[in-house]
Amino acid sequence: MERNANECSNVHYSLRGIAMKRFLLGLLIGFTLSTPAQYSPNSGRMPQAVVVPFSATPTFNAASGSTFLITLTGNVTSSTFSNAMNGMVYTFHICQDSSGLHSFAWPVNVKATGLIVIPATALASTCATQQVVWNAALSNAYPAALGLLNQ
């Protein structure tokens, strides 16, 4: 069963409660949460999920949005995360195609402690969701909470 954009969107909205916990966590550990300039409340635009085309080396550009959706049709051997803003929470929603069994290599600036591991044995037509928060002082993103696997 392939995931469609509606299902991915529903997963994003179901994470709103988790996002509030991350906001409170950010306050406790000193992050200043922010919203990218392109999502100004006065612009009339709401944040959009960014569909990242499959590649063995995809780029997740935070200047395009804060939620990334990718469907794996092969293994991701390396990936890049760029243009993140301090204290901003980013969501990676990584789905397997109908074949499954594709691995995913996190960007080097997304630190692994607590990250969800997407093994080459991942089930077909399932998704994993991980939220991270960017720390500009360390130039790295860290898990904001435990991820969801095989959703």
C-alpha positions as CSV (number, residue, x, y, z in Angstrom):
1,M,0.0,0.0,0.0
2,E,1.6,3.3,-1.1
3,R,1.2,6.3,1.2
4,N,-0.4,9.3,-0.4
5,A,0.1,13.0,0.4
6,N,-3.1,13.0,2.6
7,E,-1.8,10.2,4.8
8,C,1.6,12.0,5.1
9,S,-0.2,15.2,6.0
10,N,-2.3,13.4,8.6
11,V,0.9,12.1,10.3
12,H,2.3,15.6,10.3
13,Y,-0.8,17.0,12.1
14,S,-0.9,14.1,14.5
15,L,2.6,15.3,15.7
16,R,1.3,18.7,16.9
17,G,1.0,17.4,20.5
18,I,4.6,16.2,20.3
19,A,5.6,19.6,18.8
20,M,4.3,21.3,21.9
21,K,6.4,19.0,24.1
22,R,9.4,20.0,22.0
23,F,8.6,23.6,22.4
24,L,8.6,23.3,26.2
25,L,11.8,21.2,26.0
26,G,13.4,24.0,23.9
27,L,12.5,26.5,26.5
28,L,14.1,24.4,29.2
29,I,17.3,23.8,27.4
30,G,17.6,27.4,26.1
31,F,16.6,27.2,22.4
32,T,14.8,30.1,20.9
33,L,12.2,28.6,18.7
34,S,11.6,30.5,15.5
35,T,9.7,30.3,12.2
36,P,11.4,30.8,8.8
37,A,10.9,34.2,7.2
38,Q,9.1,32.7,4.3
39,Y,6.3,31.6,6.7
40,S,5.5,35.0,8.0
41,P,2.0,35.1,9.5
42,N,1.4,38.3,7.5
43,S,2.2,36.5,4.2
44,G,-1.0,34.4,4.3
45,R,1.1,31.3,3.6
46,M,1.2,28.3,5.9
47,P,4.2,26.0,6.1
48,Q,4.1,23.3,3.5
49,A,5.5,19.8,3.5
50,V,8.4,19.6,1.1
51,V,8.4,16.5,-1.1
52,V,12.0,15.6,-1.6
53,P,12.5,13.5,-4.8
54,F,14.2,10.2,-4.3
55,S,18.0,10.2,-4.8
56,A,20.8,8.1,-3.3
57,T,22.0,11.4,-2.0
58,P,19.0,13.7,-1.3
59,T,19.2,17.2,0.0
60,F,16.8,18.4,2.7
61,N,16.8,22.2,2.3
62,A,15.3,23.9,5.4
63,A,14.8,27.1,3.4
64,S,12.0,25.3,1.6
65,G,10.1,24.2,4.7
66,S,10.2,22.4,8.0
67,T,8.6,19.1,7.0
68,F,10.3,16.8,4.5
69,L,8.6,13.8,2.8
70,I,10.6,11.3,0.9
71,T,9.6,7.9,-0.5
72,L,12.6,5.5,-0.7
73,T,12.8,3.6,-4.0
74,G,16.4,2.5,-3.3
75,N,19.0,3.0,-0.6
76,V,20.0,6.4,0.5
77,T,23.8,6.2,1.0
78,S,24.3,9.8,2.2
79,S,22.0,12.9,2.6
80,T,22.4,16.6,3.2
81,F,20.5,18.9,5.6
82,S,21.0,22.6,5.0
83,N,19.8,26.1,5.8
84,A,18.3,25.3,9.2
85,M,17.4,28.0,11.7
86,N,18.4,27.9,15.4
87,G,15.7,26.3,17.6
88,M,13.5,25.3,14.7
89,V,11.9,21.9,14.8
90,Y,12.1,19.9,11.5
91,T,10.2,16.7,10.7
92,F,11.5,14.0,8.4
93,H,8.8,11.6,7.1
94,I,10.6,8.7,5.3
95,C,8.5,6.1,3.6
96,Q,9.4,2.8,1.9
97,D,7.9,2.1,-1.5
98,S,5.9,-1.1,-2.2
99,S,9.1,-3.1,-2.3
100,G,10.6,-1.8,1.0
101,L,14.0,-3.0,2.3
102,H,15.7,0.4,1.6
103,S,18.1,1.9,4.1
104,F,18.5,5.6,4.9
105,A,21.7,7.4,5.9
106,W,21.0,10.5,8.0
107,P,22.9,13.7,7.1
108,V,26.2,14.1,9.1
109,N,24.9,17.2,10.8
110,V,21.8,15.3,12.2
111,K,23.3,13.6,15.2
112,A,22.4,9.9,15.8
113,T,22.0,9.7,19.5
114,G,18.3,8.9,19.9
115,L,17.6,8.9,16.1
116,I,15.4,6.4,14.6
117,V,17.4,3.8,12.5
118,I,15.9,2.9,9.2
119,P,17.5,-0.4,8.4
120,A,17.6,-2.2,5.0
121,T,15.1,-4.6,6.5
122,A,12.4,-1.9,6.8
123,L,8.9,-3.1,5.8
124,A,7.3,-2.3,2.5
125,S,4.9,0.6,2.4
126,T,5.7,1.8,5.9
127,C,6.9,5.1,7.1
128,A,9.2,6.4,9.8
129,T,8.9,9.9,11.3
130,Q,11.6,11.8,13.2
131,Q,11.6,15.3,14.5
132,V,14.9,17.2,15.1
133,V,15.7,20.6,16.5
134,W,18.5,22.7,15.1
135,N,21.2,24.0,17.4
136,A,23.1,26.8,15.5
137,A,25.8,27.0,18.2
138,L,26.8,23.4,17.5
139,S,25.8,23.4,13.8
140,N,23.9,20.2,14.3
141,A,20.3,18.9,14.6
142,Y,19.4,16.6,17.5
143,P,16.3,14.4,18.0
144,A,13.5,16.3,19.6
145,A,11.8,13.1,20.8
146,L,11.7,9.4,19.9
147,G,10.8,8.8,16.3
148,L,8.0,6.6,15.0
149,L,8.9,3.5,12.9
150,N,6.7,1.2,10.7
151,Q,3.7,3.5,10.7
